[in-house]
Amino acid sequence: QMQLKEAGGGLVQAGGSLRLSCAASGHTSEYIPMGWFRQAPGKEREFVAAISGGNSVTYYADSVKDRFIISRARTENTTYLLMNNLKPEDTAVYYCAARQQPPASAIRAGRVDYWGQGTQVTVSS
C-alpha cells in the first residue's frame, strides 16, 4: 500500500504561481510513475501531468503545457507541480496520483492505483 499526501494549495491571483507537493509513504519507490489530476466544480476529473521514475520523462495536458512543471525529488519520495501564469480556469481540487508499475503514460489515460485526498487551488481574476 502507498499513501499520498498533497500540500501547497491556496488562493492566488491570476498570473501568479503556486507549487504543490505530494509526499509518498508506505510501499514507495523512486521508479513508480506519479502524476497530478484536477477536478473543477461540476466537471469530471482530468489529467494534468505525469512523470516517470528513473529518467523522469514528463507528460502534460495541452491546457497546462508551457505553464506547469512536474518534477520529483527521489530521496524525499516527493513529487512537485509548479504552476505558473495561473488562470481562473485552473481553479480546482488537485489530486496526486501514482501507479504501482510503469509506464507513466498510462496515468494520462487515468490508470491510477493510488490517489491523494486533494488540495484546493483557487485562482481569482
C-alpha positions in Angstrom: 0.0 0.0 0.0 1.0 3.6 -0.6 -0.2 6.8 0.9 -0.1 10.1 -0.9 -0.4 13.5 0.9 -0.7 16.7 -1.0 0.2 20.2 0.2 0.6 23.7 -1.2 -2.8 24.6 -2.4 -4.4 28.0 -1.7 -5.7 31.3 -3.2 -3.7 33.2 -5.8 -4.4 36.0 -8.2 -4.4 35.3 -12.0 -0.9 35.4 -13.3 0.6 34.2 -10.1 2.3 30.9 -9.2 1.8 28.1 -6.7 3.8 24.9 -6.1 2.1 21.8 -5.0 3.8 18.9 -3.3 2.9 15.2 -2.9 4.7 13.1 -0.3 4.5 9.4 -0.8 4.8 7.0 2.1 4.4 3.2 2.6 5.4 1.0 -0.3 7.2 3.6 -2.4 9.9 3.5 -4.9 11.8 6.1 -7.0 10.7 4.1 -10.1 7.0 4.4 -9.6 5.2 6.7 -12.0 3.4 9.7 -10.4 1.1 12.4 -11.6 -1.5 15.1 -11.0 -5.1 15.4 -11.8 -7.7 18.1 -11.1 -11.4 18.4 -10.7 -13.3 21.6 -11.0 -16.9 22.0 -9.7 -19.4 20.3 -11.9 -16.7 18.8 -14.1 -15.0 15.4 -14.4 -11.6 14.8 -13.0 -9.0 15.5 -15.7 -5.3 14.6 -16.2 -2.8 17.4 -15.6 0.7 16.0 -15.7 2.7 12.8 -15.1 6.3 11.8 -14.6 8.1 8.5 -14.9 10.5 7.0 -12.5 14.2 6.6 -13.5 14.7 9.0 -16.3 11.8 11.3 -15.3 10.1 11.6 -18.7 7.2 14.0 -18.4 3.7 14.3 -19.9 1.3 17.3 -19.8 -2.2 18.1 -20.7 -2.4 20.6 -23.5 -4.2 23.1 -21.3 -1.2 23.4 -18.9 1.8 22.7 -21.2 4.3 25.5 -21.0 2.8 26.8 -17.8 3.1 23.9 -15.3 6.2 21.8 -14.5 6.2 18.4 -12.8 9.3 17.2 -11.0 10.3 14.7 -8.4 12.9 14.5 -5.6 13.7 10.9 -5.3 15.5 11.0 -2.0 12.3 12.5 -0.4 9.8 10.4 -2.3 8.1 13.7 -3.2 6.6 14.9 -6.4 6.0 18.6 -7.2 3.8 20.6 -9.5 5.0 24.1 -10.2 2.1 26.1 -11.6 2.9 29.4 -13.3 0.8 32.0 -15.0 -2.3 30.7 -13.3 -5.7 31.4 -14.8 -9.2 31.4 -13.2 -10.0 28.2 -15.2 -7.2 26.4 -13.3 -9.4 26.6 -10.2 -10.0 23.0 -9.0 -9.1 20.4 -6.4 -5.8 19.0 -7.4 -5.1 15.3 -6.7 -1.8 13.4 -6.6 -1.8 10.0 -8.3 0.6 7.1 -8.5 0.8 3.7 -10.3 2.5 0.6 -8.9 4.2 -0.1 -12.3 5.3 1.8 -15.4 4.5 3.3 -17.8 3.9 6.8 -16.7 1.9 7.4 -19.9 -0.8 5.2 -18.5 -1.5 7.8 -15.9 -2.6 10.1 -18.7 -5.3 7.5 -19.5 -6.5 7.5 -15.9 -5.0 4.1 -15.0 -4.1 5.0 -11.4 -3.6 2.8 -8.4 -3.4 5.4 -5.6 -4.9 8.8 -5.0 -4.2 11.6 -2.6 -7.0 13.3 -0.7 -6.7 16.5 -2.8 -5.8 20.1 -2.2 -7.8 23.2 -3.3 -6.4 25.7 -5.7 -8.4 28.9 -6.3 -7.3 31.5 -8.9 -9.0 34.9 -8.7 -9.4 37.1 -11.7 
